[in-house]
Amino acid sequence: MLDKEKNFKSRLEFVRFWADYVRKTPNSVWSRQQADFIDALFQGANQDVGLYLRVKKMAQGNAQVRA
């Protein structure tokens, strides 16, 4: 099986798993979990603004090299 097919099947399994989870789990549970996850992402991003800006600058530099 090609890597592309494996990746597609893996992604499809992932989507089906989470779709099933969301269907079977009360909104209050999974929405709280998502809110906690999103809050953690923002909290992590805010902890090191300097790192974020360095990574952003590097990404912009790489984009210019590719163009």
C-alpha positions as CSV (number, residue, x, y, z in Angstrom):
1,M,0.0,0.0,0.0
2,L,1.3,3.4,-0.9
3,D,2.2,5.9,1.9
4,K,-0.5,8.3,0.5
5,E,-3.2,5.6,0.9
6,K,-2.0,4.8,4.4
7,N,-2.1,8.4,5.3
8,F,-5.6,8.8,3.9
9,K,-6.9,5.7,5.7
10,S,-5.2,6.8,9.0
11,R,-6.9,10.3,8.7
12,L,-10.2,8.7,7.9
13,E,-10.0,6.5,11.0
14,F,-9.1,9.5,13.1
15,V,-12.0,11.5,11.8
16,R,-14.4,8.6,12.3
17,F,-13.2,8.0,15.8
18,W,-13.7,11.6,16.9
19,A,-17.0,12.0,15.1
20,D,-18.2,8.9,17.0
21,Y,-16.8,10.3,20.2
22,V,-18.6,13.7,19.7
23,R,-21.9,11.9,18.9
24,K,-21.7,9.7,22.0
25,T,-20.4,12.2,24.5
26,P,-22.6,15.0,26.0
27,N,-22.0,18.5,24.6
28,S,-21.0,19.8,28.0
29,V,-18.2,17.2,28.2
30,W,-16.5,17.5,24.8
31,S,-17.1,21.2,24.5
32,R,-15.4,21.8,27.8
33,Q,-12.5,19.6,26.7
34,Q,-12.1,21.6,23.5
35,A,-12.3,24.9,25.4
36,D,-9.6,23.7,27.8
37,F,-7.4,22.6,24.8
38,I,-7.9,25.9,23.0
39,D,-7.2,27.9,26.2
40,A,-4.0,25.9,26.7
41,L,-2.9,26.7,23.1
42,F,-3.4,30.4,23.7
43,Q,-1.7,30.2,27.1
44,G,1.3,28.5,25.7
45,A,1.6,31.0,22.8
46,N,1.4,33.9,25.3
47,Q,4.1,32.5,27.5
48,D,6.9,33.1,25.0
49,V,6.1,36.0,22.7
50,G,9.8,36.3,21.8
51,L,10.0,32.7,20.6
52,Y,6.8,33.2,18.5
53,L,8.3,36.3,16.9
54,R,11.6,34.5,16.1
55,V,9.7,31.5,14.5
56,K,7.5,33.9,12.6
57,K,10.6,35.7,11.2
58,M,12.2,32.5,10.2
59,A,9.1,31.3,8.5
60,Q,8.8,34.5,6.6
61,G,12.5,34.2,5.6
62,N,11.9,30.6,4.3
63,A,8.9,31.8,2.3
64,Q,11.0,34.4,0.6
65,V,13.7,31.9,-0.3
66,R,11.1,29.6,-1.9
67,A,9.5,32.4,-4.0
